[in-house]
């Protein structure tokens, strides 16, 4: 149970980093929006889900193309998860940190 809570904390930290990245991009523009905009949290959360979904679809296509046998589900912390979905979610969670490192190295 503690591990599951830790996983959700890591997901929230990923959303927080996405918010920080988006804020840096918006501050550079200096524009004032004329239309209502979604909240930064909802935008970051939808980006996280969208990234994870795109990664998941890519992994499914790769596994089916290469005809790799993977188990239909694995149990982590007494929770049944699909392996590809877990890999996609973890990759989407760490993606903003990798992007930040890439931007700093420029």
C-alpha positions as CSV (number, residue, x, y, z in Angstrom):
1,X,0.0,0.0,0.0
2,X,2.9,2.4,0.8
3,X,4.4,1.7,-2.6
4,X,1.1,2.6,-4.3
5,X,1.0,5.9,-2.4
6,X,4.6,6.5,-3.4
7,X,3.7,5.8,-7.0
8,X,0.9,8.4,-6.9
9,X,3.3,10.9,-5.3
10,X,5.7,10.4,-8.1
11,X,2.9,10.9,-10.6
12,X,2.0,14.2,-8.9
13,X,5.6,15.3,-8.9
14,X,5.6,14.6,-12.7
15,X,2.6,16.8,-13.2
16,X,4.2,19.5,-11.1
17,X,7.3,19.4,-13.3
18,X,5.1,19.7,-16.4
19,X,3.5,22.7,-14.8
20,X,6.9,24.3,-14.2
21,X,8.0,23.6,-17.8
22,X,4.8,25.1,-19.2
23,X,5.1,28.2,-17.0
24,X,8.6,28.8,-18.2
25,X,7.4,28.6,-21.8
26,X,4.5,31.0,-21.2
27,X,6.6,33.5,-19.3
28,X,8.8,33.9,-22.3
29,X,5.9,34.9,-24.5
30,X,4.4,37.6,-22.3
31,X,1.0,37.2,-23.9
32,X,-2.3,37.8,-22.2
33,X,-5.0,35.3,-23.2
34,X,-8.3,36.7,-24.5
35,X,-10.3,33.5,-24.2
36,X,-10.7,31.3,-21.1
37,X,-7.9,28.9,-20.7
38,X,-7.9,25.6,-18.8
39,X,-6.1,25.4,-15.5
40,X,-2.4,24.6,-15.6
41,X,-3.1,21.5,-13.5
42,X,-5.7,20.1,-15.9
43,X,-3.5,20.8,-18.9
44,X,-0.5,19.1,-17.3
45,X,-2.6,16.1,-16.2
46,X,-4.1,15.7,-19.7
47,X,-0.5,15.9,-21.1
48,X,0.6,13.1,-18.8
49,X,-2.3,10.9,-19.8
50,X,-1.9,11.7,-23.4
51,X,1.8,11.0,-23.3
52,X,1.2,7.7,-21.5
53,X,-1.4,6.8,-24.1
54,X,0.8,7.5,-27.0
55,X,3.7,5.6,-25.5
56,X,1.3,2.7,-24.8
57,X,0.1,2.5,-28.4
58,X,3.7,2.6,-29.6
59,X,4.6,-0.2,-27.3
60,X,1.6,-2.3,-28.3
61,X,2.5,-1.9,-32.0
62,X,6.1,-2.7,-31.4
63,X,5.3,-5.9,-29.4
64,X,2.8,-7.1,-31.9
65,X,5.1,-6.3,-34.8
66,X,8.0,-8.2,-33.2
67,X,5.7,-10.9,-31.9
68,X,7.1,-10.7,-28.4
69,X,5.4,-12.7,-25.8
70,X,4.6,-10.8,-22.6
71,X,2.4,-11.8,-19.7
72,X,-1.1,-10.4,-19.8
73,X,-0.8,-9.0,-16.3
74,X,1.7,-8.6,-13.5
75,X,1.1,-8.1,-9.9
76,X,2.9,-5.2,-8.2
77,X,2.1,-4.3,-4.6
78,X,-0.9,-6.6,-4.8
79,X,-2.3,-4.7,-7.8
80,X,-2.8,-6.4,-11.2
81,X,-1.3,-4.3,-14.0
82,X,-0.7,-4.7,-17.7
83,X,3.1,-4.6,-18.2
84,X,3.0,-2.3,-21.3
85,X,0.7,0.1,-19.5
86,X,3.0,0.3,-16.5
87,X,6.0,0.9,-18.7
88,X,4.1,3.6,-20.6
89,X,3.0,5.3,-17.4
90,X,6.5,5.2,-15.8
91,X,8.0,6.6,-19.0
92,X,5.4,9.4,-19.1
93,X,6.1,10.2,-15.5
94,X,9.9,10.6,-15.9
95,X,9.6,12.3,-19.3
96,X,9.5,16.0,-18.0
97,X,12.6,15.4,-15.9
98,X,14.5,14.1,-18.9
99,X,13.2,17.1,-20.9
100,X,14.5,19.4,-18.2
101,X,17.9,17.8,-18.3
102,X,18.0,18.1,-22.1
103,X,17.0,21.7,-22.0
104,X,19.7,22.5,-19.4
105,X,22.4,20.8,-21.4
106,X,21.7,23.1,-24.4
